[in-house]
Amino acid sequence: MIIDAHHHLWRPEQGYDWLDGPGLEAIRRPFTPADLTAELAAAGVTGTVLVEGGRCHVDEAAQFLGHAADTPAIAGVVAWIDVAAPGVAATIRRYRRLRGGELLVGLRSQVQGEDDPDYLDRPAVRRSLAEIGASGLAFDLVIRADQLPGAARAARALPHLRLVLDHLGKPRIDEGEEGLRRWREPFAALAANPNVTCKLSGMVTEAGPGWSVEALRPFVAVAVQRFGPGRLMFGSDWPVCLLVADYRGVLAALRDALPALSPRDHAEIFAGTAMRIYGLAGRLVPERPSGAPA
């Protein structure tokens, strides 16, 4: 079993304004559940977690939960929420009443778009995070490397909240040793909190068009050392990854970049951690062999 713990779907005309930026022509088009299932079949991926895509509107949650209800491979949805706004608990209740609401497994806010490196220290944000923790949902951290210290403080203050670090905190892999040096210490401080897990995702994009497995290996090695396989999970970040690599290329790159691990540790990274953290057990039914009884 392989679980892709991080991918997106979108239609640009629905309000994904960030796709108007330069250099994004390759992904400035619709990506649908049908497109996703074709990629999964070609790569041998069992199931996925669909993550909000920067639309930053509550209507996206209804659409994504509907996609999950209609698409067996989508085992869970991480929906958008504004953690600076009041009423987070009410929004969660609203999401859970939607069709497919039982497939809501987490929430995410575009913290990376905030200039303030200490955004997660704000009292209103902390209150919202506490409400998310009380709801039993995970909270995905899409943050820059300079926001890692604030995330570590939030993790210590809210030990009951499951935090999931997306894309390793977006280190500057394209800067090589210097990017590794600036990122390593704050990343380790966040990893020291047992309520935090990390997605091995988004790395080829951070490495840039000239990416190589060799460039990824030092960052992957630090992640394995600090989190351990039981707190790491694979994420394709498709279709964003298409800026520099295709779906199967991202999966192959992670396999090649990982240090020597036991089969059990590989199974944790490629399925087990995501299953536990997002509560996916029972949502994915392996395909029966041809002719097997229903």
N, C-alpha and C positions, 0 to 999 in steps of 0.2 A: 504493500500500500504506500502511495505517495500522496501527501497533502500539500497543496500550494496554499500557504497561509496568507498570501497577499497578492491580490490582483484587482483590476478595475474594469468597469464597463462605462461607456458614455456615448452620448450623442452631442456633438459640439454645440448644436443650435439650442440646446436646452439650458444653457447658461454656464458652460465651462469656459469662462472668459480667459483663463490662463492659457488656453490652447492657442490664443491669438498671438502669443509671443514668438519672437524670431527663432528659427531653427527647429520648429515643431511640426513642420509640414508632414512628416512621416506618420504622425499619430493624430493629425487634425482631420479625423473622419470617424464615423460611427464604429463602435466595437460592441457587438451584441452577444447574447448568450449562445447563439449558434456559432459565432466566431470562436468563442471560448471553448465550447465542447469539441470543436474540430482540433484545436490546439492540444487539448487534454488527451484526446484519443491518440494523436500522433506521438505525444511524449510519454504515454503510459501513466498519466497522473489520475489518481482515483477520485479526488474531490478537492474543493477549494473553499477559501474564505474570501468573499467579495467585500472590498473596502471602499469607503466613500472616496470620491474622486476630485474633490476641490470645488464642487458646485456650491457648497455651503448653503444649502436650502433644505428645509425639512421634507419637501416633496420628494427629494431623492430617496429618502428612506422607504417610502411607500413603493416606489418603483423597484428598488433593489430587493426588498423583501418579497415583492411579487415575482421578480426574476428567480429568487431562491425557491419559492413555492413551486414554480413551474419547471425548474432545472435541477434534476436529482443530484448533479455533481456539485452544485453550490450548497454546501452543508451549513454555512453560516454567513451572517452579514455584520460588518462593522460599520455602523451608520454615523452620519455627521451629527454633531451637537455643538452648540455654542457654550463653552464652559465658563464664559464671562457673564452670561445672562442668567437671570433668576428663572426658576421653574424647571430645572433639569429633571427632577423626579416626575413632574407632570408630563414632560415630553417623553420620557421613557415609557410611562404608562400608555401614552397615545401610540407610540411605536408598537408596543406589544399587542395592541388591539387591532392593528392592521392585518390584512391577509398576509400570511407568512410571518407574523410577528413572533411566533415561537422559534424562528430561526435567527432572531437578533442575539448576537453573542458578544458584541462589544460596541464601543463608541469611539469617535475620534474627532478632534478639533484641529484646525490648521495652525497649530502653535508656531510652526516654522515661519509663518508669514508675519509674526509679531516681531517688531524691532527689539523689544525688551528681552534681554537674556534671562531676566528674572520673572518672566510672565507667570510661571507656575507658582510663584510665591504670593501672588495677589490674593487677598482674603476671599474675594468672590469666587475666584477660580478654585481655591482650596475647598470651599464649601461645595461647589459643584462636583469636584472629584470625590469628596466624601459621600455625596449622594449616589454617585455612580458605584462606588464600592458597596454601599448598602444595598443596591439593586442586584448585586451578584454579577454584574457585567464587567468585562475587562475594559481597560482604556488604552488605546494605542497612542503612543507618543511619536508624532511626526515632528521632529525637532532638529535644529542645527547642532553642530558640535559645541558651539558656545553656550547652548542652552542645557547641556548635560548636567552641569552642577545644580541648576534649579530643579531638574528632574530628580536628581539624587536626594535633594532636600524634601521634595514632595513624597518620594517613596518612603523615606524614613518617617515622615509625619503621618502617613496613611498606610500602615502595614497591612490593613485588611483589603486594600485595593490592589487588584492584579493589573500591573502595568506591563505593556508590551512595547519595547523599543523597536520602531521601524527603521530599517535601512542602516543599522548599527549607529544611529545618530548622525548619519550623513557626514562621515569623515571625508577630507579632501584626498581621496585615493590618487587623484591625478597629480598631487604634489609629492607623491612618494614618501621618502623618509621624513620629510618635514611635516607632511600631513599626518603621518603616523605618530610622530612625537607630540604634536599638539593635542591629539585626540586620545591617546592611550590612557593618560592618568584620569581625566574626568570620566571616561568610559568605565574604567575599573571601579571608580567610586560608585557609579550607578549600579554596576553589576554586583557590588557587595551587598545589595539589598535583596533578600530572598524572594520578595514579592514581584521582582522584575524578571521578565524573559526578553529575548531578543530575536528579531528576524534577520536571518542572513539573506537580505533582499536589497535591491537597489544598488548593488555594488558596481555593476558594469557601467551604469549611468554615471555614478560618481567618479569612476575611473576615466570616462570619456571615450571618444572615438578610437583612440589608440590603446584601449584596454588590453590586458593580457592576464592569463591565469597567474603568472608570476607576480604581477602587481597586486593581485587580490590576496595572495597567500599570507603576507604578514598580518593583514587585518583579520582574516579568518582565524589565524593562529591565536591572536590575542582574544578573539571572541570565544573560542573553544576553551582557552585557558581560564578566562574569567567567569564565564557562565557555565561551562560544561555542557555536554550534549543534551542533558535533561532539561535545559532552559534555553535551548536554541531551536529555531524552526526555519525551514526553507520557505522562501517567498519569491515568486518570479518577478513581481512588479510589472507584469504584462498589463497593458501594452506599452507602458512608458519605456520598458527595456528595448522596444523596437527602434528607439533612436540609435542604438549601437549594436544590438544583438537580437536574434530571434529567440523564441521560447525555449526550444530544445538546446540552444547554445548556452542560455543562462543556467539551465539545469546541469548540463555537462560541465560548465565552468565551476560550479560549486562543488560537484563531485571531485573534480581535479584539484581544487584549491584546498580541500580539507586535509588535515594531517591524517596519519594512519589511525584508524578507529576500528573498534570491534563491530561486527554486524548489528549488535544490539544498540550501540551508540549511533550508528547510521540510521537505524529505524527510529530512534528518538528524534533526530534532526528532521528526517523526512516525513514523519507522521506523528509519532507519539506525543511530542510536546504540544503540537497544535491541537491534537485530540483532547488532551487534558485541559489546557489553558482556555480553550474556547468551548469545551463541553460538547464535542462533536460525536461522541460515542452514540451509536444507535441511529445516527442520521445518514450514514453512508452504508449502502447495501452493496457488497461486491456482486459483480455480474455472475449469474449462474452459468455453468457450462451448458453448451447447446444440448437440448434434450432433457435437462434436469427438471424435476417437478417443481411447480410453482409453490 
